[in-house]
Amino acid sequence: MVGMQVQYPDQTRAKWEAMAADQDIMCEFYRRGYGDWHDTARQIIDQVCAEKHNLYLWPFLRMPKLRRWYSRTGNVLLLGDAAHAIPPSSGQGVNQALEDVDALVLLLKNSRDLLGALHTWQTLRQARIDAVFDWATNSTNVQRLPEAERNRLIKEGKVKDPRATENFDDMSWLYKFNLEKEIAHLTKAEAHA
């Protein structure tokens, strides 16, 4: 299998659908960087383009930030992808939904103010989602770009160089996240505000 991932200018849904429906455009897109691939990969690309109907476009779209993840009364909540979809390439969708639930339970257990707890919950979770999204966009996805495109986007300042950070391989911020500690810190700060 030969696949590619690239940064692409924002498009409307109609433009994405038109691009995906045009088999010649899809094949041209798929052939980008053709000369950079090994002979075996080029043969695969040639075979795939000979069967253009097999090409598929899967855009990673970013959901705009919602003003509130809960109704005015707090009776209806959005969580997980309904509140904050994360690119599937990060492998974090379900993890973040589970963190949403865990944080919500911890906050509601110790609060008498439903709307205040929901506000604190969304504040905490949005910061975490932003960090995960930034990591997915500027590490995982950038690493998967063809080297020439990755270097061009870094040079243009459109993405961060994932290798430029001192703790490039340190993923403890993601995998050893201490939710209880973060909630205690946030609720203490809000109590003093």
N, C-alpha and C positions, 0 to 999 in steps of 0.2 A: 504494500500500500504506500502510495506517495500522497502526502497532504501538505498543505502550506497554510500558514497563518500570517496575515499582514494587517497593518494598520490601514484603515481605509477612511476617506472623508465621510462625514455624516451624510446619510441618505434618508429620504422618506421611505416608508414601507413600500409605496408604489415603485420607487426606483430600485429597491432591493429585489422586488418581485420581477420587475422587467429585466434586470440583470441576470437573475437566476433562470429566467425563461429563454434567454438568448443563448443558445448553445455555442455559437461562434465566440461570443464575448467570454463565456465561461471557459472555453478551451484556451483562448488567448490569455486569460487570467491565469489558468492552470499552468501554462507554459512559461510564465515569468521565471527568469533565472534558469532557464533550461540548460544553458551551457555550464552552470555551476554544479549540475548533478553528474554523478557517475554514469557510465554507459548503461548499466542495468536499470537505474532509475529512469534514464531517458527512454529506454525501451518501454518501460511501464507507462510513462507519460504518453508516448506515442500510441500505445494500445488503448489507453483510456480515452484519448482524444479521437481515436478512430470510432469509438462508441460514445459520442458526445452526450447521448441521453443519460449516461451513467454519472455525469458530473452533478455535484450538489454544492450549493452555497449555504453556509451556516453562519449568518452574521451574529456576532456577540453584541447585543444591544444593552445599553445601560438604562435602567429604569430611573426616572427622575426622583429625587428625594421627595418624600411626602411630608407635608407640613405636620401631620399627626397620624399615628398608627392606631388611633382609638377614636371612637365616637365621642361626642360632647358629653355624653352621660357615662361613658366608660363601659357600656353594655356590649359593644362590638369592638373586637380587636383584630388587627392584621398582624401577622408575624411570618417569619420565614420569607420565602420569595414573594409573597403577596405584599409585604412591606418594603423589601429591600433585595431584589434579585441580584445575585452575584454571578459573574461569568462562570459557566459550567467548567471551564478549564481549570479553575482553582480547586475544584473538589471540595468546596466549603459550604455548599448550599444547605445540606442537611445538618452539618455541624452547627452552622449559625442559627438555624431554626431551633435546634435543641438548646443552644445557649440562650435564645430568646425565652423559651419556656422556663428554663432553670432560673434565669434572672427574674422573670415575672413572678414565679412562685416565691422566691426569696424575698422580693420586695413586698408582695401582697401579704405574706405571712406576718411581717413586722410593721404594717402600716394601717392606720385607721382612716387615712385620706386616700381614697381610690384614685382620684384624678391626679393627686400629687405623686402617688406611687407610679402611675402610668407615665407621667411626665419624666420622672427620674429614670424609669425603665427605658423609655425611648432615647433619652439623652445618653445614657450609658451604652445602649446597643448601637445607636447611630455612630458613635465614636469608634466602636469596635468594627462595625461594618465598613466604615470609611477606611480603616487601617487594612482590613482584609482586601477590600477592593483595590486599594493602592498597591498592596503587595501583588495581587493577581495581575494587575495591569502593568506594573513596573518591574516585576521580577519574572513570574511564571510566563506571562504572555510575551514579554520582551525577549526572554531567552529563546523562545520558540521561533522568533522571526529569523528570516535569512540574515546572515551576518552583515551583508552590505546594507540592507534596509535598517537593521538594528542600529548600526553605526551612524547612518544618516539621521535617523530620528533622535538619537542621543545628541548628535552634533547640533541639530536644529532646536534642541531643548524641548522636544515634544514628549519625550519619555526620559526616565532616569536610567542611568547605567546600573543595572542590578549588581554588578561586580564592584562598584565603586564604594560600597559601604564597608566599614571595618568588619562588621559581623555578618557578612553575606550569607553564610551557611547557618547562622544561629536562628533557629525557628522557635526558640523557647517562648517568645512573645505570643506565638500562635498556639502551640501545643501544651504549654504549661500556664495558660491563662488562669489566674486566680479570681474567679467571679466574686466570691464572698469578700475578698479584700477590696476589689474595685467598688463593690456596692457600699461597703463600710466607708470607704474614702469619699465617695460621691455623696452619700446621705449626710455624712459629717460636714462636708463643705456646704451643702444646701441648708443645713440647720444653722450654720453660722452666717449665712447670707442675709 
